[in-house]
Amino acid sequence: MKTVVLLSTFFLSFYLNVTGEKNTVEVTITSIASDEGNIIIGVYNKEDAFPKYEEVYRGKVIPAQKGKVHCSIPNLPNDKYAIAVWHDKNNNVELDKNWVGTPKEEYGFSNNPDSRFGPPTFDEASFDFDQNNSIALTIKLQ
């Protein structure tokens, strides 16, 4: 009996790993310049909160790795979301800016909109999420 349970558990976990979990947003962040600090990920579901980290719907912090990192954001309900990401090199949980207000740390947004002259709008960075599926996003830091 123990053998049947162990084999069943093994095959179920293998199946879930191969097919991917539903109800999850898979995010790959690319163009990470160094291993210093952390990658801060903010998921927003309200236009007026985006991209203020203090008003994030769901947040995640993962160690930086030069090149790219991957993370999963599970259990999101059906909604419209936008994601903002930055490389917090000095671990102060703030997007450091110069005296003009230009970010000194790399940042990026879902849909990779042009944000050279300021943050994108919620609509430019947003995507619709259906919890019966999973979605994979790649966000390039700039």
PyMOL commands that set and color helices and strands:
alter all, ss='L'
color gray80, all
select helices_A, chain A and resi 2-19+53-55+122-125
alter helices_A, ss='H'
color red, helices_A
select strands_A, chain A and resi 24-32+38-44+58-63+67-74+79-88+107-109+126-129+134-140
alter strands_A, ss='S'
color yellow, strands_A
deselect
rebuild
show_as cartoon
